[in-house]
Amino acid sequence: MIKYIYLFVIPLVFLFSGCASHEQNLAKNVKSFEDEDRLAIFALYAKTQGDANSTINLFEILYNRSGKKEYRNEEMIMMIQAHQNERALSKIEHYKKDLEEDEIDVELERFRIISLLELKSYDEAKTLALELVEYTKAEQEYQQVASIYMIKGKPESALRYLQSAYAINYNEKILNKMAIVLYVNLHKKAEAISNLETHILIHGCSKTICLRLASFYSEENNVDGMLRVYLRLYENDNKKEYAQSIIKLYNYKKDTISLIQFLEKSGSDDALLLQMYINTKNYDKVVSLGDTLYERQGNTYYLAQSAIFEYEGAKDKNTPAMVESVMTKLKTVVSENDDAMYLNYLGYLLIDHEIDVKEGMRYVKQALEHEKESPYYLDSLAWGYYKQGKCTKALKLMRKVQKGLDVKDAEVTSHIKQIIKCIKKGKR
């Protein structure tokens, strides 16, 4: 299930988003009086130390002596941050006395609304916010009114104001809030999804909007929808997390062909691609990719896969050049990695092709040191004895192999038949 964070808390973000710009303006402005720079530095230092009262008092002095609104705004912001909202409201009324009769100071009105919201005076804040939005028609005010309606439990009204805010410049953060109101509060899930899809079609697949849409599709268990979204996200930003989501979704759908195509195109997980080639018996590609990965990473696992499936995929397993290639690769592998499977595979090939039966048996015995009762490694060893004409010894091992297998193995059965024939011919 999606865990939603309640987005419509008291919107201090509207107030504090401009803090950095205020401080930049403080640095740029021309001095209005001799000690302005020194006092401004003291005020900013007090702010960094968390000394709210000193910060407020210093910015008040700076404003009174310079008349610069940046100082007044910093003073108000600090009061609200310090939860001195009654003091802030009183100060706002004091500053409003300097305005003309019909003059509206938008910033002061914003501070007043925020202070009222902090004091939970929601009705008064709503009245002022509605008046201010009619005056400014600004995105910020539309969002503030929407927030107040959400606090009062009126998502339908909140949605209308969010829609007005979104229509100004198609802000994706506002659309994200709209989508949550529609999906979570109003249960208009199809409309929420449709709005997100339309925005993506026109404005592109941003992280915020596409991840929101993906979360809705996840709630709806719409795997195809999730795939479309993550593919677009990955196209825009080749993040590993997006690729992993795509891989999981294709696996869930059991869509092997599409998964292989994605892995080939993206190069996001070559190790998985190698395994997919093995699973689908595309041995030529196993060999090619295995060699590439070995050259790139030096991991003998990849060279071993290349060798094994070069042999397994060969139409004619007696082709000298192919057998030589496989042997060379496997000898490189076992020189660095004494994995029993690779030792046995190399040993069996040396025995079966009668290239060097004695050496092959040595490799098989090394494999058996790791797994003494492995029926497959015992089969290889028995086949070595058979190639040496020691058929009775070979048959004794093969009987042990039969007992160790849960099911019949065609190659084991074939070996036993040939060993019995050998014995009947009088070879011991």
N, C-alpha and C positions, 0 to 999 in steps of 0.2 A: 504494500500500500504506500501511496505517496504521503510524506509528512510535510504538511503545509505550514509555513511560518506566517502568522497573522501579519499582513503587510500594512494594515491601516491603523497603526499605533499613532499616538500624538506625533504629528509630523515635524519634529525638531529639525529634520534633515533640510526642510525648506529654509530654515533660519541659518544653520551653520554651514551650509554648502558654500557660502560666500566668505567664510572667515579668512581663508588664505588670500583671497583677492583684496580684502580690507587691509591685511597686513602689508601686502605688496604696495597698495596705494599709500599707506603711511610712509613707506620708504621713499616713494617717488615725489610726493608733494613738496612744494616749495615751503620753506619755514615761514610761519606767521609771527613767531616771537622768538626771542633769543634762546631760551632754554627748551624749545620744543623737542629737539632731537634727544636731549638728555632725559626729559620726562617720558618720551615715547619709549626709549630703551628701558627705563625703569618699569614702565607699564607692561611691556612685553616680557621682561624678566620675571615680574611678579606673576604673570599669567603662566609662564612655564613652570613656576614653583608651586602652582595651585593656590596661591594667595588671592582668593576671590575679592575680598574687601579692598585690599590695596590696589588691585587691578582696576576695580570699579571706580574707586576714588581718583586714581591717576587719570583714567580716560575721561572722567567728568571734568577734571581740571583742564585737560588738553582741549576738550570740546569748548568749554566756556571761554578759554583764552584764544582759540583759533577759529571757532565757528565751523570747523570741518566735520561733516556728518560721519566720516569714517570713524572718528573717535566716539561720537555718540552711539553709533551702531555697535562698536566693540563693547562699550559700557553696557548696553542693553543685553547683548548676547551673553556677557559674563554674568549678569544678574539672573538670567533665565537658567543658564547652566548651573548656577549655584542654588537654584530653586528659591531664589528671592523674588517670587512672582508678584507678591503684594507690593513690594518696593518698586518693581519694574512698572507695574500699572500706575503707581503714583508718579513715577518719574515721567512716564509717557504723557500723562495729563499735564504735568508741568511744562514739558517741551511743546505740547500742542498749543499752549497759550501764545507762542511766538508766531503761529500761523495766521494767515488771513482768514476771514470769516468762513468762506466756502472752500478754502484750500484743504486738500487731502494729502497728507504725507504717507505714501504707500508703505514705506518701510516701517514707520511707527505703527501703522495699523496692523501690519503683519506681526510685529512684536506683541501688540496688544492681544491679538487672537491666540497666539502661542501661549502667552501667559494665562489667559483664561482657560485654555485647554489643560494646561498644567494644573490649574486649580479646579478642574472638573466642572467649570461653569459652561457646560456644553451648549445650552440654549443661547446664552449671550454670545458665545463664540460663533455659533452658527449664524446668528443675525448679522453680526459684523462681517463674517466671511462672505455671506450672500451679497451684502452691499458692496464689498470690495471687488468681488468677481464681476459684478455689473460695471464697475468703474474701470478695471484694468483689462478685462477679457483675456487675462494672461493664463498660461498653462499652470503656473504655480498656484494660482488661486483656485482654478478648477480642481486641481488635485487636493487642495486643502479642504474644500467643501466636501469632496467625495470622502475624504478621511473622516470628517465629522459625521457624515451620514452613516458610515460604517460603524463608528463608535456608538451611534444611537440605534444601531440595528436596522438600518433601512438600506439594504444593498441595492434595491431597484433605483432609488434616488442617487446613490453613490455611482452606480453604473452610468447614469445619464451625464454626470459631470466628468467622469473619466472619459467618456466618449467625446465630449467637447474638448477636453484637453488633448486627447489623441489626434483629433482632427486638425490641430494646429500645425504639427510637424511630424506626425506619425512616430512619436517617441516609443521605442520598443519597451521601455520600462513601464510606461503607462499601459500599453497593450497587455503586458504580462499581468498587471493588476486586474485589468478588465477580464482577462481569461480566467483568473482565479475566482473572481466574483461570480462570473457566469457558471463556471464548472462546479465550484464548491458551495457557494451561498445560494445561488438561484437554480442549481441543478439543470442548467441549460447546456448540457455537455456538447451536443452537436454544434451549437452556435459558437461555443468557446473554441472548439477545434477548427471550425470553419473560419473564424476570424484570424486565427494563427496561420492557417494554410494560405489565406488570401494575402496576408502581410508578407509571408515568405515568397509567394509567387511574384509580388511586386517589388519588394525591397530586399530580398535575399534571405539566406538562412544564417542569421546571427546565432551565437552560442546561447544567449538568453532565451530567445523565442523557440529555437529548435529543441533545446533541452526541455522546455516547458511542454512543447507539443509531444515530444517523446514520452514524457511522464504521463500525459493524458492517454496516449496510445497504450502505454503499459497498463494503466488502470482498466482500459477497455480490452486488454489482451489482444490487441491488434498488432500481430507480429509483422505483417507486411508494412503497416504504417510506420512502425518503429524502424524497420529496415530502410525505408525511404529516407527518413529523417537522418539516421546515422550515416547513411551513404553520402548525403548532402553535407553533413557536418565534416566528414572525413575529406570530402572533395575540397572544402574550404580550408581545412586545417588538419594536416596529417598526424593527429594525435594518436598515440598508442591506445588510449582508453576508448576512442571511437572505433578503431579497428577491432579491438577485442569484443566490443558490443556487437559489431557486424558478424564476426566469426561465431559468437555464441548464438546469434539469431539464425544464421544459416544452418548451424548444427541442429538447433531446435527444429527447424523445418526439414532437416535431413536433405537439404538441397546441396548435394556434393558438387555438382557441376558449377553452380553459381559461386560456391565457396572457393573452389579451385580458381575460377576466373578472377575473383576478387584478390586472392592471394598472389596470383601471377601479375596482376596489374599493379597492385599496391606495394608488393615486396615487404609487407608488414610482418610476416611471420614465415620465413623460409623453412624453418624446421618443421612447422606444421604442414607446409606445402609438400615437403619431402615425404612426410608420412601419408598425406593424401594420395600422392603418386603411388606409394607402395600399396595402399589400400585398394586403389583402383587398377593396380597391376600395369601402370604406365611405366614400364621398366626403363625405357629409353630416357625418359625425363628424370627418373630416379638417378641414373648414372650421371647424367649431365649436371643436375643440381647438386648431387652428392660431391662430385669432383670440385664444383665451384665453391661449395661451402667449406670443403677441406682446405682448399687453397686460401680462402678468405680467413678462416678461423684456426686452422691447424688441428681441428678436432678429429681424431681417428675414427670416431663413430661414423662420420659422414663418408669417409673413404671406405670403411667396411661395408656400408650400405651400397655404395657405388659398386664395389667388387661383387658382393653377393647377388645383387640384382642384374648386374651385367651377365653373370653366369646363368641365373634363373631365367632371364629373358631371351637368352640366345636360342635361335632356332636350331642351330647345329652345335651341340655342346662339345664337339670334338675338334672344333676349329682351333688350330694351334695358336694363332695370334690372340684370339679371345682368351683362351686358357692361360696363356703367358701373361696377358694384361691383368687377369684376375689374381693370379699367383703373386705378381709383383706388388699389387695393391695390398693383398692380405699379409704378405711378409712385412711390409711397412707397418701395417696395423699391429701385428703381434709383437713387433720389435718395441713398440711403445705401450701396448695395451694387452695384458695377458688374460683377457676375457675368454672364458672357457668356450663359448660359442664360436668365436673367431678361430681359436686354436683348432677346434674340432673340424670346422669347415675347411680350413686350409689343409689339415692333415688328411681328411677324407678325399679331397681333390687330388692330392699327391698320390694317394693309394689307388683311387678308382681309375685315374688316367695312367697309372703305372709309371709316373714320372720319377718318383723316388719313394718306394713303399716304406723303406726303413725310416726315412726322415718323416714321412707322413705319420707313421705310428708313434714316432717320438712326440709330435705335436698333439696327437690324440691322447697319449698318456699324460701330457701336461694338463690337458683339459680335464681328464679324470682325477687329477690331483685336487681340482676344485670341486668336482661333483662325481664322487666315486661310484655312485649307483645309477648314473644317468643311462637309461637304456639306449639312447641315441649315440652316446659316445662309446658305449660298449659295442654297439653295432658296427661303428667305424673301426674299432680295434679288431673285432672278429673279421671284418672284411679285409683288414691288413693281413691277418693270419691266413685267410683264404688265398690272397694274392701270393703269399709266400709258400702255398701248398700245404700249410698246416691245418688241414680241414677238420680233423677231430677236435683240436683245440678251438677252432672257430665255431664249430657246432655247439660245443659246451657253453661258450659265451652267448651264442644266439638263443639257447634255451633260457638263459638268465634274462636275456632281453625280452623274450616273450612274456615272462612272468612280470616284468616291470612295466609292461604297456597295458593301459586300461582298455584300449581298442586295438583292432587289427591294423597294422601298418603295411601298405602295399609293398614298400621297398624292403621292409624287414622280411616279409613273406617270400619275396623274390630271392633275397640273399640266402635264406634257409634252403630253398629249393636247389639253388646252385651249389651250396656247400654240401648238401646230401648227395648230389650227383658226383661231386668231387670225391666223396668218400667211397661211393659205389665203384668209382673208377680205380679204387685201390690206393688213393692218396691218403696219407695219414697225417 
